[in-house]
Structure formats: C-alpha cells, structure tokens
Amino acid sequence: MNLIVEIDSGSGFCFGVTTAIKKAEEQLASSGSLYCLGDIVHNGIEVERLHEKGLVTINHDDLQRLHSAKVLLRAHGEPPETYDCARRNNIEIIDATCPVVLRLQRRIKSQYENNPDAQIVIFGKNGHAEVMGLVGQTNHHAIVIESFDEATRLDFTRDIYLYSQTTKSLDEYHRIIDYIRSHISSDAHFQSFDTICRQVASRMPAIAAFAQRHDVILFVSGRKSSNGRVLYGECRRVNARSHLVEGPDEIRPEWFADASTVGICGATSTPKWLMEQCKERIESLF
C-alpha cells in the first residue's frame, strides 16, 4: 500500500502561542525552572516536553501561596486580580498574553467603565482561560453565551455590547449578531465588535479545502483545545473520514483502508514536531 501523506502548511502554533513558548524556553535556558499559570498551551504532549525542561504548571490557588518567584502568563491572558496577587506576593510576571487578546481586554474594560449598566456579552466558552480574563475586565458582570441558542435569552430591552472570544467560529458569531440586531428594542442600543482573531478565522476555509483534498484526515490536537474542536468540526463537515488524535500512539491502521492520500493538520495549539511524528507513524505502518 502506497500512501501519500501531507502535513498542512497552515496548521500549527499561532503567533500568540509561538511567542509564549519562546519566552518560556528563553527563561528555562537561563534559569532552569519557571512557573506557568495554567497549561502554557492546550496540548498535553507539548506541556510535558516543557515540563521536562523545568516548566512547572500552577493554578490560581498555588499563585496565592507563591512568593518572590517568576511566573509566566500564557497567551490566553488573565483577569486584573491575577496582577494584583502578583504585586502583593512580590511575583515577577513574564507576560505572554497575545496582543490580540490584550487589545480585546482593554476594549471590554473601557466599555464597562463607560457604561457599567449595559449588558456586555461575550460569545465564548464558560471557564475558558481567555474568557475568564475577559470577564474579569468587567468585575465579573459580563454575560457569557456559548452558542446561538443562548443569545435568545438576552434582555433585548437593555443596551447590548457584543464581543467574541478570539478563537470562536466567525459564522456562528455573525448569526448571533443578526439575531440580536433583529430583536433589540428600539429604545436600546446594540453594538457588536469584530474581535475574532483573523489568523485563526482564516484557517477555517483553508482547513476545509485541505480536508477535501485528501481521502483521510488526521487532526492532531489536545482535546482541551477550544480552537481544536472548532477546526476539527470543520474537517468532519467536509470529510467524514476525519480522525482526532492527541499523538501518534492513537493512530489506528484501519482508518486508512483503501486510502491513497492522508492529510495531517492541527489546531493553533498543535506543535509542528508532533504532526511530523504522526506522519512518521503512518509511514511506518505502511
């Protein structure tokens, strides 16, 4: 069996994740150890690679107890109380918040301060690190909606300012905008803001075209990756023979029966070296 295996050139770390990992590696090279608040990236295999170099993942409770140390803030961003805690505990922050997320945080904070009585609505995943950082800009008054259906339960008699987590689906966001626009009271003000990362949004059509070109798709991603779920869903939509794996050990030979070509792609949190390992695994099977 002669399989052609292609890795999608557009897949892999986005700018924000690349910068965060570079900052971590620079610190680890000079000091040998570093704390990171939360998983640096939603990919367990990459987290383990950096752990072996000395990166220690901590949570917010650990941060409260930590004093006089260096802590990396990952690309997802953090709420204001994280910075307050760092100042109290003499913690040096190495801030790797993605510039796109940072701009969004500032916009939401400014909007909340200008009109605290309005509904600030964030289209995103409850509990996601980026969303928690965004909600924190409003003293936790922002409303988080995870889907189009939840938008129907907003109060359309009050002002609504709508933002999106940077890695959400552009199509669903536009559906929500259209729905609110058609239901908002004439006495209320509605404004939406284009806050989806274009580097991420552009991957949707690109990954769909890539998935259509191949008999079988191997989508490599951590299962905790929000962006990974969106992009994998797009692969599945255009190619039913799409399979999600976290690493090469999960690859099953029967997936490739009667296939001539295999495409390997991944999330913005998927390292290129991991996709290369998956390619090598497939080639070793056939």
N, C-alpha and C positions, 0 to 999 in steps of 0.2 A: 504494500500500500504506500503510495507516494503522496504525502500531504504537503501542500504549500501553507506555511504558517507566517502570517504577517502581524506585526505589532503596530497599532495605530500611533502614528507620529504625533497626533494631537492630544493623546492621553497622558496622564501623569500629573505630577505636582503642579498646582497653580503657583503664581508669583508669591502669594502670601505664605504658603506652606514652605516653599523653597527658601524664602528669607528666614523663617522661623528655624528651620533645621540648620541652615548655615550659621545662624547666631549661636545655636546650641553647640554645634561642632566646634566653633571657634573658642567658646568658653571651656568646653571639655578638653580641648587640646592644650589650653594654657593652665587649667587648674585641676583637671582630672575628675571633677564632680560638679554637679549643678542640679538644683531643684527645678521642676517644671510643674506649674499649677494645672493639673489635668493632663490627659494624654496629649502629647505635642501634636499628634495627628491621629485621625480615626482609622488607624491601621495597626493592628496588634503586632505584626511582624516587624514593621519599621520601629515601633515603640521599643520592642525587645532588642533590636540592633543598637539603638541609642542607649538603652539601659546597660548593655554590656560595656559601653564606653564611659559610663558613670552618671547618666541622667536618671535622676530619682523623681518619679511622679508622686505628687502630693495632692491632697484635696483641700477644700477651704477650711475644714476643721484643723488640719495639720498646719495651715498657714497661720491660724490664730495662735498656735503654740510655738511657732518658729520665731527665733530672734537672731539678728545680726548675721544674715545669710544672703546669698544671691538667689533670686527666683526669676525664672523665665515665664513671661506671659505669652501664650501661644497666639496664633493668627486670629482666633475666634474673638478675642477681646474680652474685657472684664468690666463689671459694674464699678461705680465710684467707690463703693465700700471696700473693694479689694485694695485700692491705692491707699485708702485711709488706714487700713490694717497694716500695710507695709510701712507707712510713716511711723505709726505707733511702735512697731516692733523693730525699727532700725533695719528693715529689709531693703536691699538694693534690688530694684526692679530692672530686669532686662526685657524691654517691651518690644515684642514681636507682633503686636496687633497689626493686622493687614490694613494698609492705608485706606482701602475701600470701606472696611468695617469702621475704621476710626472716623471717617467723614460722615458715615451714617449715624454713628453715636452722637456726634456734635449737632447734626441736623435735628435729631429727635430731642436732644436736651434743650436746644434753643426753642423748638416748637412748644415743648412742655412749659418752659419758663414764660413764654409769651402768652400762652392760652391754657392754663392748667385745668380749666373746666371742660375743655373739649375731649372727645374720645380719640386718643392716639392708639391706632390699631396696627398691629404688626402681624403680617402674614408669615408664619414660621412655625417651627416645631417647639412645643412647650418643653422646657427643660434643656433644650439645646444650648450649648455654651454661648454661642453668638447671641441668641435670643435673650438669654439671661442678662447679658451685658447691655443689650438694647433696652430692655425693660427697666434695668437699674438706672437709666438716664432720666426716668420719669418718677422716681421714688416708688417704683413698682405699681404705678397706676395704669400703665398701658394694658390694652386688651390684646391677647394673642389669639389669633384664629389659625387653625391648622389646615383648613380646607374651605372650598367654596361654600359648602353647606353651612358652615359655622358663620359665614358672613350674613346669612339671612336673619340671624338673631341679634344683630346690632340695633341700637336705638337710632332710628332714622330721623328723629325729631331734634337731635343734637348734632353739633358740628363733628365731622369725622376727618381725621388726617391719617391717611393710609401709607404705610411703609412695608417693605418686604425684607425678610432675611435674604442675604446676598446670594444664596445658592438655591433659591426656590425656582419652581417652574414659571417661566415667563408667560406661557399660555394660560395657566390657571390664575395667575395674578391679574391678567387682563380681563378674565371672566369676572373676577371679584370686583374690579374697578367698574365694569359695565353694569353689574347688578346694583352696586351702591349708587351709582350715578342715576339709575332709573328709579330708585326707591327713596332717595333722600328728600326730605321735606323742603318745600320752597322757602321755609323760614330758617333752614340750617345750611351751613357751608360744608362743602366736601372738596377735599384736595388730595390727590394721590401723587406719590413721588417715585420716580424710576430709580430704585435702589438695588436692583439685581445686578450682580457683577457681570459685566459683558464678556469677560474671559470665560466665565462659567456658562453663561447663556449661549454663547456661540458654539459650545461643544455639543449642544442638543442636536441641531441639524447635521453637524459634522459626524457625530457618532451614529446617527441614524443612517446616513449614507454609507458609512463604513460597515455597519451591521448588514446592510442589504447586499453588499459586495461579496459576502462570504457564506459558505454553507453552514458553518457552525461558528458561534461567537463564545469566547471565553472572557467573561467580565471579571476582572481582578479587583477586589475591593474589600475593605473591612466592613463587617455587617453593621457597625455603628455609624457608618458614614451616611449622612443625610444626602449629600450630593451623589454618593454612590447609588443610593436607592432610586433617585430620580433618573440618572443616566442608564442604569440597568433596566429600569422600566421602559425607557425609550428603545433600548436594544430588543427587549422582548416584544415590544409593539410591532416592530418591523421584521423580526426574525425569531420565530418560535423556538429555534434551536440555540437559544442563548442560555448560558450557564454561569451562575455566580460562584466564584471561589475566592477564598482568602489567600490561598497559596497553592504551590504545585502539588502538595500531598492530597488535595481534594479532587484532583483531576481523575476522571473515570474513562477508560478506553472506549467503552460502548457508546459514548457521546459522539464519536467520530465515524461511526459506521456509514459507509457509502459517501463519505465527505471527500471533496477534493481540496477545499480551502478552509482554513481556520483563521479567524481574526481574533487578536488579543487586544483588549482595551481596558480602561480602568477609570477610576474616579480622580478628582483633584487631590485626593489624599493617597494615591497609589504610587509608590516609587517605581521608576523605570526598571531598576535592577530586579524587582520582583516579577514584572511582566517578562523580563528576559529569562528568569528561572522557569517560568511556566512554559515558555516556548521550548526551552531545552528539555523539559519533562515530556512534552508532547512528541518532540523529535526522537527522544529515547524510546518511546513506546512503539514508534512505527519506523 
